[in-house]
């Protein structure tokens, strides 16, 4: 354990030496500008796989590059694919959170579970909590420890289960959250370096990650019952405090929110299930290309805001319009760090695409990987392990993917791997390392929760509890992904595993 702590201490020091992600993107933008000049100077080119034309680098270290920065700086930011989707989704979640709906729902789920079902209930609650951004870290993890304590079990075992559900299974969810349009937008930006018309939907990984939720609950329950709970044994601290029961207004609020969600779901199904449904594509009658799928962010906003308003009205937590507007304003305040990060990330991605450096490297990188002839499964194994390593140093899921997507997404597309599969592989790897990375933003908060029950608990204490979950999730989730690939199952609506490079346009004969 001492050796492990020393290694993790070095990792922590190395990670702390990295600049803020926003500054990191600024540095990377400068590096792209310099690199474009170098690539242009040495005349490094590639052949476009579709048009068969030469791909030549654009020198941004020039007067033209300066003009591009000046004229497109604002457009790069406002036109950034994930920006609007994330902000709109967060507005819907803001009402559901500020009204108290999400916090009450999590408490209800944990309280309704008996001792035998407490572990899977906490894991499910952790998975669902992703819909409310970081609420699970602040509310569910301490609630899980308290629930275990009240049930006569070691509270640190409950803390570990809560942490595993909230963070270790971060990509798994039965519902859609704000992270889905965010990462899909970044994947789309990366894909359009190669294919300008490619679209990645926020539901592109839904089938896989809904099924992953079952896997995380099953594996997490097994690890908790076979390893964590027996390892900790009985708790010798203070007598347990009871978990606070729901009040009458809270129960009324949940009932109102449940009825509202059922009505909204019925309307959605009425518009999609019949062949003449009003939410299907008017031209083809398709569900995949329907306004509902294209407007999934708007649906998230409607569900979140209306169920939140129903809860707030019935529970008496949100009466006047001023409270509603206040909740929306608070949500935008909490998004300020994201907006700063997006500004610099958008410039980096735009410069990367404009320089053609990313596409040139993608073509040469894919050619090198083709020569190795290692196949998609070993390729994804290497990609997952690389992401796990990077996750030890860069905690933000969106910041990492904003850096990786412009390079790996087009490179893998040239190897026949869809952007949706690249994104799914990334999200698996990013999730499983969160719970053992001291650089994860909420790791100190989890340690503080642990100190409430064990004053001697340190980083090594939490790592010892979480390492079995991390390794089990990594192994089982990776195997599930490879089985999914072997069965050639879609990752989400209209999202396959393979990418077919479009055929080059036929040449027009003279006189035609």
C-alpha positions as CSV (number, residue, x, y, z in Angstrom):
1,X,0.0,0.0,0.0
2,X,2.9,2.4,0.8
3,X,4.3,1.8,-2.7
4,X,0.9,2.4,-4.3
5,X,0.5,5.7,-2.3
6,X,4.0,6.8,-3.5
7,X,3.1,6.1,-7.1
8,X,-0.3,7.9,-6.7
9,X,1.5,10.8,-5.0
10,X,3.7,11.2,-8.1
11,X,0.7,11.0,-10.4
12,X,-1.0,13.7,-8.3
13,X,2.0,16.0,-8.4
14,X,2.3,15.5,-12.2
15,X,-1.4,16.2,-12.7
16,X,-1.3,19.3,-10.5
17,X,1.6,20.6,-12.6
18,X,-0.8,20.7,-15.6
19,X,-2.4,24.1,-16.3
20,X,-6.1,24.7,-16.1
21,X,-7.9,23.0,-19.1
22,X,-8.8,26.4,-20.6
23,X,-5.2,27.5,-20.5
24,X,-4.2,24.0,-21.8
25,X,-6.4,24.6,-24.9
26,X,-4.9,28.0,-25.4
27,X,-1.4,26.4,-25.4
28,X,-2.6,23.7,-27.7
29,X,-4.1,26.3,-30.1
30,X,-0.7,28.0,-30.2
31,X,0.9,24.6,-30.8
32,X,-1.4,24.0,-33.8
33,X,-0.6,27.3,-35.3
34,X,3.2,26.6,-35.1
35,X,2.7,23.0,-36.2
36,X,0.7,24.1,-39.3
37,X,3.7,26.3,-40.3
38,X,6.1,23.4,-39.8
39,X,4.0,20.9,-41.8
40,X,3.6,23.5,-44.6
41,X,7.3,24.2,-44.6
42,X,8.2,20.6,-45.0
43,X,5.5,20.0,-47.5
44,X,3.9,17.1,-45.6
45,X,0.8,16.1,-47.4
46,X,-1.7,13.3,-47.7
47,X,-4.3,12.0,-50.2
48,X,-7.9,12.5,-49.3
49,X,-9.6,9.0,-49.1
50,X,-12.8,10.2,-50.8
51,X,-11.8,12.9,-53.3
52,X,-8.4,11.5,-53.9
53,X,-7.1,15.0,-54.0
54,X,-3.9,16.1,-52.2
55,X,-4.5,17.4,-48.6
56,X,-2.2,20.4,-48.1
57,X,-1.6,22.1,-44.8
58,X,-2.9,25.6,-44.3
59,X,-0.2,27.8,-42.7
60,X,-1.9,29.6,-39.8
61,X,1.5,31.1,-38.9
62,X,0.8,33.7,-41.6
63,X,-1.2,36.8,-42.4
64,X,-4.1,34.6,-43.6
65,X,-4.0,32.8,-40.3
66,X,-4.2,36.1,-38.5
67,X,-7.2,37.1,-40.6
68,X,-8.9,33.7,-39.8
69,X,-8.4,34.3,-36.1
70,X,-9.9,37.8,-36.3
71,X,-12.9,37.0,-38.5
72,X,-13.8,33.7,-37.1
73,X,-13.1,34.0,-33.4
74,X,-16.7,34.7,-32.4
75,X,-18.2,32.3,-34.9
76,X,-15.9,29.5,-33.7
77,X,-17.4,30.0,-30.2
78,X,-21.1,30.5,-31.0
79,X,-21.1,27.8,-33.7
80,X,-19.5,25.2,-31.4
81,X,-21.8,22.1,-31.8
82,X,-22.2,21.2,-28.1
83,X,-22.7,24.7,-26.7
84,X,-26.4,25.3,-27.4
85,X,-27.4,21.7,-26.7
86,X,-25.7,21.6,-23.3
87,X,-27.1,25.0,-22.2
88,X,-30.6,24.1,-23.2
89,X,-30.5,20.7,-21.5
90,X,-29.1,22.3,-18.3
91,X,-32.0,24.8,-18.2
92,X,-34.4,21.8,-18.0
93,X,-32.3,20.0,-15.3
94,X,-32.0,23.3,-13.3
95,X,-35.8,23.4,-12.6
96,X,-35.9,19.7,-11.7
97,X,-32.9,20.2,-9.3
98,X,-33.8,23.6,-7.8
99,X,-37.4,22.4,-7.1
100,X,-36.0,19.6,-5.0
101,X,-37.3,16.8,-7.3
102,X,-34.0,15.1,-8.0
103,X,-32.8,15.2,-4.4
104,X,-36.1,13.8,-3.2
105,X,-36.2,11.1,-5.9
106,X,-32.8,9.9,-4.9
107,X,-33.7,9.7,-1.2
108,X,-36.9,7.9,-2.0
109,X,-35.1,5.3,-4.1
110,X,-32.6,4.6,-1.3
111,X,-35.2,4.5,1.4
112,X,-37.5,2.1,-0.4
113,X,-34.8,-0.5,-0.7
114,X,-34.5,-3.0,2.1
115,X,-31.1,-4.1,3.4
116,X,-30.8,-6.8,0.7
117,X,-31.6,-4.4,-2.1
118,X,-29.7,-1.5,-0.6
119,X,-26.5,-2.0,-2.7
120,X,-28.3,-2.2,-6.1
121,X,-30.6,0.6,-5.2
122,X,-27.7,2.9,-4.4
123,X,-26.0,1.9,-7.7
124,X,-29.1,2.6,-9.7
125,X,-29.6,5.9,-7.9
126,X,-26.0,6.8,-8.7
127,X,-26.5,6.0,-12.4
128,X,-29.7,8.1,-12.5
129,X,-28.0,10.9,-10.7
130,X,-25.9,11.6,-13.8
131,X,-29.0,13.2,-15.3
132,X,-28.5,16.0,-12.7
133,X,-24.9,16.7,-13.5
134,X,-22.9,16.6,-10.2
135,X,-25.8,16.1,-7.7
136,X,-24.8,12.5,-7.1
137,X,-21.4,13.5,-5.7
138,X,-22.9,16.1,-3.3
139,X,-26.1,14.3,-2.2
140,X,-26.0,10.5,-3.0
141,X,-22.5,9.6,-1.8
142,X,-23.0,10.9,1.8
143,X,-26.6,9.6,1.7
144,X,-25.3,6.1,0.8
145,X,-22.9,6.1,3.7
146,X,-25.7,7.3,6.0
147,X,-28.0,4.6,4.7
148,X,-25.5,1.8,5.3
149,X,-24.8,3.2,8.8
150,X,-28.5,3.2,9.6
151,X,-28.8,-0.4,8.3
152,X,-26.1,-1.6,10.6
153,X,-23.4,-1.9,8.0
154,X,-20.1,-0.1,7.7
155,X,-20.7,3.5,6.3
156,X,-17.5,3.4,4.3
157,X,-18.9,0.4,2.3
158,X,-21.9,2.6,1.5
159,X,-19.7,5.5,0.5
160,X,-17.7,3.1,-1.8
161,X,-21.0,1.8,-3.4
162,X,-22.3,5.4,-3.9
163,X,-19.0,6.5,-5.4
164,X,-18.9,3.5,-7.7
165,X,-22.4,4.2,-9.0
166,X,-22.0,7.9,-9.4
167,X,-18.5,8.1,-10.9
168,X,-17.3,4.6,-11.8
169,X,-20.4,4.0,-13.9
170,X,-20.5,7.6,-15.2
171,X,-21.2,6.7,-18.8
172,X,-24.0,4.2,-17.9
173,X,-27.5,5.6,-17.6
174,X,-31.1,4.6,-18.3
175,X,-31.8,8.3,-19.0
176,X,-30.1,11.0,-21.0
177,X,-28.1,13.7,-19.3
178,X,-26.3,16.9,-20.2
179,X,-23.1,15.1,-20.9
180,X,-24.6,13.2,-23.8
181,X,-25.1,16.2,-26.2
182,X,-21.8,17.6,-25.0
183,X,-19.7,14.6,-25.9
184,X,-21.8,13.9,-29.1
185,X,-21.1,17.5,-30.2
186,X,-17.4,17.0,-29.7
187,X,-17.5,13.7,-31.6
188,X,-19.3,15.5,-34.4
189,X,-16.7,18.2,-34.6
190,X,-14.0,15.6,-34.9
191,X,-15.9,13.6,-37.5
192,X,-16.5,16.6,-39.7
193,X,-12.8,17.1,-40.1
194,X,-13.1,14.1,-42.5
195,X,-16.8,14.1,-43.4
196,X,-18.3,17.7,-43.3
197,X,-21.9,16.4,-43.2
198,X,-21.5,13.8,-40.5
199,X,-23.9,14.1,-37.6
200,X,-23.6,12.5,-34.1
201,X,-26.8,12.4,-32.2
202,X,-27.0,12.8,-28.4
203,X,-28.7,9.3,-28.3
204,X,-26.0,7.7,-30.4
205,X,-24.8,5.5,-27.5
206,X,-28.1,5.1,-25.7
207,X,-28.7,1.4,-26.4
208,X,-25.2,0.4,-25.3
209,X,-25.2,2.6,-22.1
210,X,-28.7,1.6,-21.1
211,X,-27.5,-2.0,-21.2
212,X,-24.3,-1.0,-19.4
213,X,-26.4,0.2,-16.5
214,X,-27.5,-3.4,-15.9
215,X,-23.9,-4.5,-16.0
216,X,-22.7,-1.8,-13.6
217,X,-25.4,-2.6,-11.1
218,X,-24.7,-6.4,-11.3
219,X,-20.9,-6.1,-11.1
220,X,-21.0,-3.4,-8.5
221,X,-23.3,-5.5,-6.3
222,X,-21.0,-8.5,-6.6
223,X,-17.9,-6.5,-5.6
224,X,-19.7,-4.9,-2.7
225,X,-21.1,-8.1,-1.3
226,X,-18.0,-10.3,-1.9
227,X,-15.2,-7.8,-1.3
228,X,-16.0,-4.4,0.2
229,X,-18.5,-5.2,2.9
230,X,-16.6,-8.3,4.2
231,X,-13.3,-6.3,4.0
232,X,-14.6,-3.5,6.2
233,X,-16.5,-5.7,8.6
234,X,-18.5,-4.2,11.5
235,X,-18.4,-0.5,12.2
236,X,-17.2,0.5,15.6
237,X,-18.1,4.2,15.5
238,X,-21.0,6.2,16.8
239,X,-24.6,4.8,16.8
240,X,-26.3,5.2,13.4
241,X,-28.6,8.2,12.7
242,X,-31.9,7.4,10.9
243,X,-32.3,8.5,7.3
244,X,-34.8,11.3,7.2
245,X,-38.2,10.2,5.9
246,X,-40.0,12.0,3.1
247,X,-42.4,14.7,4.3
248,X,-46.0,14.9,3.1
249,X,-45.3,17.8,0.7
250,X,-42.3,15.8,-0.8
251,X,-44.6,12.8,-1.4
252,X,-47.2,14.9,-3.1
253,X,-44.4,16.5,-5.2
254,X,-43.2,13.1,-6.3
255,X,-46.7,12.0,-7.2
256,X,-47.3,15.1,-9.3
257,X,-43.9,14.7,-11.1
258,X,-44.7,11.0,-11.8
259,X,-48.0,11.8,-13.3
260,X,-46.5,14.6,-15.4
261,X,-43.8,12.3,-16.7
262,X,-46.3,9.6,-17.6
263,X,-48.4,12.1,-19.5
264,X,-45.4,13.4,-21.4
265,X,-44.2,9.8,-22.1
266,X,-47.7,9.0,-23.5
267,X,-47.6,12.0,-25.8
268,X,-44.1,11.0,-27.0
269,X,-45.2,7.4,-27.7
270,X,-48.4,8.6,-29.4
271,X,-46.2,10.7,-31.8
272,X,-43.7,7.9,-32.5
273,X,-45.4,4.5,-32.3
274,X,-48.2,4.8,-34.9
275,X,-46.9,4.8,-38.5
276,X,-48.7,8.1,-39.0
277,X,-47.4,9.5,-35.7
278,X,-47.0,13.3,-35.6
279,X,-43.4,13.1,-34.4
280,X,-42.2,10.9,-37.2
281,X,-40.3,12.2,-40.2
282,X,-43.0,13.7,-42.4
283,X,-41.2,12.6,-45.6
284,X,-40.2,9.0,-44.9
285,X,-42.1,8.1,-41.7
286,X,-38.9,7.1,-40.0
287,X,-38.3,7.3,-36.3
288,X,-34.6,7.6,-36.5
289,X,-34.6,10.7,-38.6
290,X,-37.7,12.1,-36.9
291,X,-38.0,15.6,-35.3
292,X,-38.1,13.8,-31.9
293,X,-34.6,12.3,-32.5
294,X,-33.3,15.5,-34.0
295,X,-34.8,17.5,-31.2
296,X,-33.9,15.2,-28.3
297,X,-32.3,18.1,-26.4
298,X,-35.6,20.0,-26.6
299,X,-37.4,16.8,-25.2
300,X,-34.9,16.7,-22.3
301,X,-35.6,20.3,-21.6
302,X,-39.4,19.8,-21.6
303,X,-39.3,16.7,-19.4
304,X,-36.9,18.2,-16.9
305,X,-38.7,21.6,-16.7
306,X,-42.3,20.3,-16.6
307,X,-41.7,17.5,-14.1
308,X,-39.7,20.0,-11.9
309,X,-42.5,22.5,-12.1
310,X,-45.0,19.9,-11.2
311,X,-43.0,18.8,-8.2
312,X,-42.3,22.4,-7.1
313,X,-46.0,23.3,-7.3
314,X,-47.2,20.2,-5.4
315,X,-44.5,20.3,-2.8
316,X,-44.6,24.1,-2.4
317,X,-40.9,24.6,-3.2
318,X,-41.4,26.6,-6.3
319,X,-44.5,28.8,-6.5
320,X,-43.8,32.0,-8.3
321,X,-42.3,32.8,-11.6
322,X,-39.5,34.6,-9.9
323,X,-38.3,31.3,-8.4
324,X,-38.4,29.6,-11.8
325,X,-36.4,32.4,-13.4
326,X,-34.0,32.4,-10.5
327,X,-33.4,28.7,-10.9
328,X,-32.6,29.2,-14.6
329,X,-30.3,32.0,-13.8
330,X,-28.5,30.0,-11.2
331,X,-28.0,27.2,-13.8
332,X,-26.3,29.6,-16.2
333,X,-24.1,30.9,-13.3
334,X,-22.9,27.3,-12.6
335,X,-22.2,26.9,-16.4
336,X,-19.7,29.8,-16.3
337,X,-16.6,27.6,-16.0
338,X,-17.9,25.5,-18.9
339,X,-18.4,28.5,-21.1
340,X,-14.8,29.7,-20.5
341,X,-13.5,26.2,-21.3
342,X,-15.7,26.0,-24.4
343,X,-14.4,29.3,-25.7
344,X,-10.8,28.0,-25.8
345,X,-11.7,24.5,-26.8
346,X,-13.7,25.8,-29.8
347,X,-10.8,27.8,-31.0
348,X,-8.5,24.8,-30.7
349,X,-10.8,22.6,-32.7
350,X,-11.5,25.2,-35.4
351,X,-7.8,25.9,-35.8
352,X,-7.0,22.2,-35.9
353,X,-9.7,21.7,-38.7
354,X,-8.7,24.8,-40.7
355,X,-5.0,23.9,-40.7
356,X,-5.7,20.4,-42.2
357,X,-3.0,19.1,-39.9
358,X,-5.5,16.9,-38.1
359,X,-6.7,15.3,-41.4
360,X,-3.1,14.8,-42.6
361,X,-2.1,13.1,-39.4
362,X,-5.3,11.1,-39.4
363,X,-4.6,9.7,-42.9
364,X,-0.9,8.9,-42.1
365,X,-1.9,7.5,-38.7
366,X,-4.6,5.3,-40.2
367,X,-2.2,4.1,-42.8
368,X,0.3,3.1,-40.1
369,X,-2.4,1.2,-38.2
370,X,-3.6,-0.5,-41.3
371,X,-0.1,-1.7,-41.9
372,X,-0.1,-3.3,-38.5
373,X,-3.3,-5.1,-39.4
374,X,-4.3,-5.5,-35.7
375,X,-8.1,-5.4,-36.2
376,X,-10.8,-3.2,-34.4
377,X,-10.9,-5.0,-31.1
378,X,-7.1,-4.8,-30.3
379,X,-7.3,-1.2,-31.6
380,X,-10.1,-0.3,-29.1
381,X,-8.2,-2.1,-26.3
382,X,-5.2,0.1,-26.9
383,X,-7.4,3.2,-27.2
384,X,-9.2,2.3,-23.9
385,X,-5.9,1.8,-22.1
386,X,-4.5,5.1,-23.4
387,X,-7.6,6.9,-22.2
388,X,-7.3,5.3,-18.8
389,X,-3.7,6.6,-18.5
390,X,-4.6,10.1,-19.7
391,X,-7.5,10.1,-17.2
392,X,-5.0,10.0,-14.3
393,X,-3.8,13.4,-15.3
394,X,-6.8,15.2,-16.9
395,X,-10.0,14.7,-14.9
396,X,-12.5,16.5,-17.0
397,X,-14.3,14.2,-19.4
398,X,-15.2,17.0,-21.8
399,X,-11.8,18.5,-21.8
400,X,-10.1,15.2,-22.6
401,X,-12.5,14.4,-25.4
402,X,-12.2,17.9,-26.9
403,X,-8.4,17.2,-27.1
404,X,-8.7,13.6,-28.3
405,X,-11.7,13.7,-30.7
406,X,-10.1,15.8,-33.5
407,X,-7.3,13.3,-33.7
408,X,-8.8,9.9,-33.0
409,X,-12.3,10.2,-34.5
410,X,-11.2,10.9,-38.1
411,X,-8.3,8.5,-37.8
412,X,-10.6,5.7,-36.7
413,X,-13.1,6.6,-39.3
414,X,-10.4,6.0,-42.0
415,X,-10.1,2.5,-40.4
416,X,-13.8,1.9,-40.7
417,X,-14.7,2.6,-37.1
418,X,-17.7,4.9,-36.5
419,X,-17.4,8.1,-34.4
420,X,-20.1,6.6,-32.2
421,X,-17.9,3.6,-31.4
422,X,-14.9,5.8,-30.7
423,X,-17.1,7.8,-28.3
424,X,-18.4,4.8,-26.6
425,X,-14.9,3.3,-26.1
426,X,-13.7,6.7,-24.7
427,X,-16.6,6.9,-22.2
428,X,-16.0,3.4,-20.9
429,X,-12.4,4.2,-20.2
430,X,-13.0,7.6,-18.8
431,X,-15.6,6.3,-16.3
432,X,-13.7,3.5,-14.7
433,X,-10.6,5.5,-13.8
434,X,-12.6,8.4,-12.1
435,X,-12.9,6.5,-8.8
436,X,-9.2,5.9,-8.4
437,X,-7.8,9.2,-9.7
438,X,-6.9,11.7,-6.9
439,X,-7.1,14.4,-9.6
440,X,-10.8,13.8,-10.2
441,X,-12.4,17.1,-9.0
442,X,-14.7,15.4,-6.4
443,X,-12.1,13.0,-5.0
444,X,-11.3,15.4,-2.1
445,X,-15.0,15.7,-1.3
446,X,-15.3,11.9,-1.1
447,X,-12.3,11.8,1.2
448,X,-13.9,14.4,3.4
449,X,-17.1,12.3,3.6
450,X,-14.9,9.3,4.5
451,X,-13.2,11.3,7.3
452,X,-16.6,11.8,8.9
453,X,-16.7,8.1,9.8
454,X,-13.0,7.4,10.0
455,X,-10.7,10.3,11.0
456,X,-7.6,8.4,9.9
457,X,-8.9,7.8,6.4
458,X,-6.5,9.1,3.7
459,X,-6.2,8.8,-0.1
460,X,-5.0,5.3,0.2
461,X,-8.1,4.3,2.2
462,X,-10.4,5.5,-0.6
463,X,-8.2,3.9,-3.3
464,X,-8.2,0.6,-1.5
465,X,-12.0,0.6,-1.4
466,X,-12.4,1.7,-5.0
467,X,-9.7,-0.2,-6.8
468,X,-11.8,-3.5,-7.0
469,X,-14.7,-1.6,-8.5
470,X,-12.4,0.1,-11.0
471,X,-10.7,-3.1,-12.2
472,X,-14.0,-5.0,-12.3
473,X,-15.8,-2.3,-14.3
474,X,-12.8,-1.9,-16.7
475,X,-12.7,-5.7,-17.4
476,X,-16.4,-6.4,-17.6
477,X,-17.3,-3.3,-19.5
478,X,-14.6,-3.7,-22.0
479,X,-15.7,-7.3,-22.6
480,X,-19.3,-6.2,-23.0
481,X,-18.1,-3.6,-25.6
482,X,-16.2,-6.3,-27.6
483,X,-19.1,-8.7,-27.4
484,X,-21.4,-5.8,-28.7
485,X,-18.9,-5.3,-31.5
486,X,-18.8,-9.0,-32.3
487,X,-22.6,-9.2,-32.5
488,X,-22.6,-6.0,-34.6
489,X,-25.3,-4.4,-32.5
490,X,-26.2,-0.7,-33.0
491,X,-24.9,1.6,-30.2
492,X,-28.0,3.8,-30.4
493,X,-30.8,4.8,-32.8
494,X,-29.2,4.9,-36.3
495,X,-25.7,4.6,-34.8
496,X,-23.7,1.6,-36.1
497,X,-20.2,0.4,-35.4
498,X,-18.7,0.8,-38.9
499,X,-18.0,3.8,-41.0
500,X,-18.0,3.5,-44.7
501,X,-15.9,6.0,-46.5
502,X,-18.1,7.6,-49.2
503,X,-17.2,6.7,-52.8
504,X,-15.4,9.4,-54.8
505,X,-17.7,11.4,-57.1
506,X,-17.7,10.0,-60.6
507,X,-15.8,12.1,-63.1
508,X,-17.9,13.8,-65.7
509,X,-16.8,13.1,-69.3
510,X,-16.2,16.1,-71.6
511,X,-19.3,17.2,-73.3
512,X,-21.7,15.6,-70.9
